[in-house]
Amino acid sequence: MNAALRIVAWLIAIALVALPAIAVVNGWIAGSRWPMRHLSVTGEFGQVSDAQVRAAVLPYVRNGFFAVDLVQVRGALAKLPWVKHVEVRKRWPDRLEVSISEFRPLAHWGEKQMLSEHGELFPAPATVDADLPQFVGPEARASELMSFYSQARPLFLGSGLTVDTVVLTARGSWNLVLSNGTRIEVGRGDPQERLQRFARMLPRLRDKEARVLDRADLRYTNGFALTWRAASAGQGATDTQAQAGI
C-alpha cells in the first residue's frame, strides 16, 4: 500500500506542477503575443489585388504567430476569383508569406465558366475581358476546342477578322462565328482542311461582294454555300455558291 500511495502522491505532485505550466504555455501560444506584423505576397498575377489578399487574410492573423491557422488562411485565399494555387507559410517572428498563381484565361466557356490556357475550367469572375472568344462544347473535349481555335485563329487575321465563337456539337460538328458576325458551318469531316480552303478564298470573295457575308456552309466536297447579308432593309439576303478552285 505504501508503494501505491507514493505513486499516487507523485502523480498528484506532477499534475500540480504541470497544469499551471500548460496553462501558461497555452496562453503564451494562443494569445495575442508575437503578433503578425508583415504580409509578403509573391507570384505572377495581375487580376488579384493586394487589397483583396489583405482583406482575405486579416481575419485569421489577429492572434499571435502560433495561433495563425494556415489551413484557414489558404482556404480563404483559394476562394478569391482567378486564384489557381496558393501557398502559405509563417516566418518567425512576425511574417506571413503568401504565394499565389492565377488562372490565365483563354476563352469563355458557357455562361458561368472560363477555360484557362492550360485547359482548366474555373468559375467566371464578375469582371472578365469581353474580347475573349466564346467556346461551346462538351467539357471532356475542351482540349479539342483549344486546338481547333489555335489553328483557326491565324487563318482569318489576313482578312482583319478574329474568331469570336467556336462550337463543337454533341455530334462532333464544328461551327464558328467571326468578329464581323459571319457564321461558318464547318461540319465534321476534315474541318481544318475545309476551313483553310475557305480562308484562302475569303479575301477574293469579299473583293467581289460589297455586302457582309452572313453565313458560309463548308459542308460540300468542292465548294461552299454562301449567304450575303442584306444591304438595306428592303433587300433580302442572297444565296450563292462558290467553287473551291476559283
Secondary structure, 3 states (H helix, E strand, C coil): CHHHHHHHHHHHHHHHHHHHHHHHHHHHHHCCCCECCEEEEECCCCCCCHHHHHHHHHHHCCCEHHHCCHHHHHHHHHCCCCEEEEEEEEECCCEEEEEEEECCEEEEECCCEEEECCCCEEECCCCCCCCCCEEECCHHHHHHHHHHHHHHHHHHHHHCCCEEEEEECCCCCEEEEECCCCEEEEECCCHHHHHHHHHHHHHHHHHHCCCCEEEEECCCCCEEEEEECCCCCCCCCEEEEEECCC
